[in-house]
Amino acid sequence: MIYKNITREEYVALEGINASSLKGYFESSLNGNYEKNKKWATSKAMEFGTACHSLILEPVEFIKLYDKMPSAPTKDDGTPVSKLTKIYKEWKANLPTDKIYLDDAEWSLLTTIQNNLDENENAQKILKACPNRETAITWIDERTGLACKALMDFLGDKIGGDLKTTRDIPVRDSIEATATSLKWEMIKNRNVLQFAFYFDGCLQNDIDIEKFAVIFARNNGNCDTATAFLSDDTLQIGRDMYNVALDNWINREENTSAFVELLEI
């Protein structure tokens, strides 16, 4: 099924295994069980990535949710008071609670990312060809019979895709070197597993996309923008990866006792 303009909470409530869960199972059932049960803490990098996605993909929602941190109280000489002081803590506690505040560095970084993305012709062509944002799809994997789900960053009639904020994607080499670097970077990070999973999920929903596009936004340095379309052979690599992960997910119960024993060591 297809769910347009779905919220994160609504998506989480949908039945099915998603690519984020499958990535851990690509290595083994034991590793997948470990990652599934590991306590995750939201990091500043993750929070920034969420803000970046909101700004680029849903700017109207970004304005509703985010704001630049107001100027903090200052001493008589004009220097900011320490964040450890009672004055600062009381000032921060009294800020309106209907916004998520970004500090000057985060706001500047987001602005640079947005400007670079606006100037990237390939990125703009992709986004214009994919007017739908946050589109969820659910389907039954034909080979295993497992219920699956995915949340697409952007989707059009012929193109679907994902936005990735990252620190390390190379974008300033030759075209050939960049393509090779991007491909192996995506394989190493198991992103091709995710992208092929999304692509095939679209086809299962009769969304006849022909290409899967990725927009990379660097979140450090020059905040460069890179774009890529996954080739057929790259999609097949991802397909092989998610099939391994699905099989390991199915066999995950066989490793439960070993997993518990490891935790108790």
Backbone hydrogen bonds, N-H to C=O, Kabsch-Sander energy under -0.5 kcal/mol:
donor,donor_aa,acceptor,acceptor_aa,energy
3,Y,136,A,-3.2
5,N,133,R,-0.9
6,I,3,Y,-0.5
6,I,134,E,-1.7
11,Y,7,T,-2.3
12,V,8,R,-2.5
13,A,9,E,-1.4
14,L,10,E,-0.6
14,L,11,Y,-1.4
17,I,147,A,-2.4
22,L,18,N,-2.0
23,K,19,A,-2.3
24,G,20,S,-0.6
24,G,21,S,-0.6
25,Y,21,S,-0.7
25,Y,22,L,-0.9
26,F,22,L,-0.8
26,F,23,K,-0.9
27,E,23,K,-0.5
28,S,24,G,-0.7
32,G,28,S,-2.1
33,N,29,S,-2.5
34,Y,30,L,-2.2
35,E,31,N,-2.7
36,K,32,G,-2.4
37,N,33,N,-1.9
38,K,34,Y,-1.1
40,W,38,K,-0.6
47,E,43,S,-2.3
48,F,44,K,-2.4
49,G,45,A,-2.3
50,T,46,M,-2.0
51,A,47,E,-2.0
52,C,48,F,-2.6
53,H,49,G,-2.3
54,S,50,T,-2.2
55,L,51,A,-2.5
56,I,52,C,-2.4
57,L,53,H,-2.8
58,E,53,H,-0.6
58,E,54,S,-1.9
62,F,58,E,-2.2
63,I,59,P,-2.0
64,K,60,V,-1.2
65,L,61,E,-2.1
66,Y,62,F,-3.1
67,D,100,I,-1.9
69,M,102,L,-3.1
75,K,79,T,-3.4
78,G,75,K,-1.8
81,V,73,P,-2.2
85,T,82,S,-1.5
89,K,85,T,-2.2
90,E,86,K,-2.6
91,W,87,I,-2.2
92,K,88,Y,-2.8
93,A,89,K,-2.1
94,N,90,E,-1.2
95,L,92,K,-1.3
99,K,96,P,-0.6
100,I,65,L,-2.9
101,Y,99,K,-0.6
102,L,67,D,-2.2
107,W,103,D,-2.7
108,S,104,D,-2.6
109,L,105,A,-2.2
110,L,106,E,-2.5
111,T,107,W,-2.2
112,T,108,S,-2.2
113,I,109,L,-2.5
114,Q,110,L,-2.7
115,N,111,T,-2.5
116,N,112,T,-2.5
117,L,113,I,-2.4
118,D,114,Q,-2.5
119,E,115,N,-1.4
120,N,117,L,-0.9
121,E,119,E,-0.8
124,Q,120,N,-2.2
125,K,121,E,-2.3
126,I,122,N,-2.2
127,L,123,A,-2.4
128,K,124,Q,-2.3
129,A,125,K,-1.7
130,C,126,I,-0.6
130,C,127,L,-0.7
132,N,155,L,-2.0
134,E,153,D,-1.1
135,T,152,M,-1.6
136,A,3,Y,-2.8
136,A,134,E,-0.6
137,I,150,A,-2.5
138,T,1,M,-2.1
139,W,148,C,-2.1
141,D,139,W,-0.6
141,D,146,L,-2.9
145,G,141,D,-2.8
148,C,139,W,-3.3
149,K,17,I,-1.9
150,A,137,I,-2.2
152,M,135,T,-3.0
152,M,150,A,-0.5
153,D,161,G,-0.9
154,F,161,G,-1.6
155,L,132,N,-2.0
156,G,159,I,-3.1
157,D,129,A,-0.5
160,G,211,K,-1.9
161,G,154,F,-2.3
162,D,213,A,-1.8
164,K,215,I,-2.8
166,T,217,A,-1.8
178,T,174,S,-2.8
179,A,175,I,-2.3
180,T,176,E,-2.0
181,S,177,A,-2.6
182,L,178,T,-3.0
183,K,179,A,-2.1
184,W,180,T,-2.3
185,E,181,S,-2.3
186,M,182,L,-2.4
187,I,183,K,-2.0
188,K,184,W,-2.6
189,N,185,E,-2.0
190,R,187,I,-1.4
191,N,186,M,-2.3
192,V,186,M,-1.2
194,Q,190,R,-1.2
195,F,191,N,-2.8
196,A,192,V,-2.5
197,F,193,L,-1.9
198,Y,194,Q,-2.3
199,F,195,F,-2.6
200,D,196,A,-2.8
201,G,197,F,-1.9
202,C,198,Y,-2.2
203,L,199,F,-1.8
204,Q,200,D,-2.1
205,N,201,G,-1.0
205,N,202,C,-0.7
206,D,203,L,-1.7
207,I,202,C,-2.8
208,D,206,D,-1.0
209,I,207,I,-2.5
210,E,158,K,-3.0
211,K,158,K,-1.8
213,A,160,G,-3.0
213,A,211,K,-0.5
214,V,228,A,-2.8
215,I,162,D,-2.3
216,F,214,V,-0.6
216,F,226,A,-3.5
217,A,164,K,-2.9
217,A,215,I,-0.5
218,R,216,F,-0.6
218,R,224,D,-2.8
219,N,166,T,-2.3
223,C,220,N,-2.3
226,A,216,F,-2.3
228,A,214,V,-1.9
230,L,212,F,-2.4
235,L,231,S,-2.5
236,Q,232,D,-2.0
237,I,233,D,-1.8
238,G,234,T,-2.2
239,R,235,L,-2.4
240,D,236,Q,-2.6
241,M,237,I,-2.0
242,Y,238,G,-2.5
243,N,239,R,-1.9
244,V,240,D,-1.7
245,A,241,M,-2.2
246,L,242,Y,-2.5
247,D,243,N,-2.1
248,N,244,V,-2.4
249,W,245,A,-2.2
250,I,246,L,-2.3
251,N,247,D,-1.7
252,R,249,W,-1.3
254,E,251,N,-1.1
255,N,252,R,-1.4
256,T,253,E,-1.2
259,F,255,N,-2.3
260,V,256,T,-2.4
261,E,257,S,-2.3
262,L,258,A,-2.0
263,L,259,F,-1.9
264,E,260,V,-1.6
265,I,261,E,-0.7
265,I,262,L,-0.9
